[in-house]
Amino acid sequence: MKSSLPFSRRAMLAGMAGAAGVSVLTQSGAAAQSGGARPEVIVIGAGVFGAWTAWHLLKSGKRVLLVDAWGPAHARASSGGESRMTRTAYGRDDVYSRFAWESLEDWRWLSERAALPVFHPIGVLFFFPRIEPYVTQSIEVHRQLRIPLETLDRPALQKRFPQFEWQGVEVALYEPDRGALMARRAVQTLVKEFVAAGGEYKQVAIQPPRAESTLTGIVTSTGETLRASQYVFACGPWLPKLFPELLGGRIVPTRQEVFFFATGPGDVSFSPSHLPGWADFNEGDIYYGFPDLESRGFKIAHDQHGDEMDPDVGDRTPSAEGLRDVRAFMQRRIPALASRPLSEARVCQYENSSNGDLLIDRHPSWENAWLVGAGSGHGFKHGPAVGRYAAAIVTGSAGVKVEPRFSLRTKSVRQQREVH
């Protein structure tokens, strides 16, 4: 791990790589490198999917413009906030095991480029009340893909992780070299790398595209028209706002609450050196969290779809009900923290497809436009593989295998989550 001391003010500001810093770099760097030439591809949305898609398009030789209304991984984006889990246990859904595994090396690379770590390889522990199909299927997929995985029974869990109460848990899957991704830092670092490599970034809002036979440009909120040969819309929870007739009801943003609790003074038992990222499958009613990463507190969230939420104006005040819910869970599973002070909380959103599958497909009316989104609460970890796949289908790369589950036609308006 890189040393973070001593800091200079200039190094600290460069390391933070916020949206404003990216914009300044763009105006002075990438535009000059491209000689002002029109981009070949415009990617709308600088979240994890849009940023990685723009990166892979750039690496394939395309001139790429990446735009966002508020900045990379801004506070209301699904890619904003602190930590995300990277895991490969997905039951029978081997496509997501593969995408997560294939993405891991990219995350390690990006972490090496960052002033502060993007990836913390603290491990991930996924535990279950009994040996069920999700467990056996996950083990088989890992065997087939040759992904390291350990199986732990209750005595082993009690010995290795005494911070938890293991009553009612029969088995756990431990992924030793996976862990935590620092979301906002990751996306902002990637956009900085994209600009340094010759890509162009602009902070600009766009209007919903008009219904035309061919997409010839996108109009900004100031009336400017941005033109390219191809367009990728990776707008997270704003996709159904841009395309209400097409995606309204097919992508549903929901309100999600995340809580951080202060550990005891001098208590290192809940630090990353003593505890991995974790998820309690809990009969499919999942709770998950992280140890005290970067001294922000012990993180816990209930992975249950909340109320529908407007990403622009939705209430982002954490609820007393949500706090009571996670405290009740901790009383049962992590009693040492159940009464500890709340250090912070935030409200984010998922943008859910009907079944939890990602959306990566061509727009049905435009040959030159693609839709990339529906992270459904588990998409962040797959960002590099999503970007690689999206770039391949946009450029028509030979040999790319189209994944039917990512198609628009598989997305209905009836919400029935199947991917966990």
URSUL-V701732 format. One line per field, one symbol per residue. phi: phi as a letter, one per 30 degrees, with the letter a starting at -180 (. if undefined). psi: psi as a letter, one per 20 degrees, with the letter a starting at -180 (. if undefined). burial: # if it has 16 or more other C-alpha atoms within 10 Angstrom, else .. Layout:
phi: ???
psi: ???
burial: ???
//
This chain:
phi: .ddcbdccddddddddhddddddddddccdddddiiddddbcccjcddddddddddddddjddbccbadbjehddcddcdiccbccbbdbidddddddddddddddddeddddddbecbcdcibccbbdadbeedddddddddddhceaccbcdedddddbddcccdiccabcccdcclccddedddddddddedddjdcbbcacccedddbdbdclccddcjdccbadbbbcbchddedddbdddceidbbdbdbcbbbcddddidcdcdddcbddbacdhijcdcblbdddhicjdcbbcdbedddbdddbddccecdddddddddddddcbedcdcdddcaabcbbcccddcjddcbadddcbdcbbcblhehibdeededdddddddddddiedidcdceddddddccccdbdbcb
psi: qqpjqqpqgghghhhhlrhghggghghifhhhhikjqpqhpppoolahggghggghgghijqppppqqhiqplrhiqijaaeqqporiokcimhhhggggghhghghgghhhiqhqphpomirppoqqirorhhghggggghghilpppqpprghhghghmihqojpjphqqppnhjacppofghgghgghghgghiirpppoqqqqpqqnrhpoirpprijiqppqrhqppomjciigihhmhhgiphhpopqppppqpqprqpiojhkrhiiprqqpohlkimpqraqampkkirppqqolppaqqpoigjqpkpqqhghghghhgghhhhmhhihjqqphrqqpaqqoprhjiqqonrqpiiphkqqpoblhkijhghjgghghggghghgikppipopohiiqhiioajoonpip.
burial: .............######..##.##..###.......#####################..#############.###################.#########..##.##.#################....##.###.##....#.#.####..#...#.####..############################.#########........######......##.#############....#.###############.....####..#######....########...#######.#...###....#.#...##..##.##..###.##...#..#.#################..#.###########################..........####..#...#...##
//
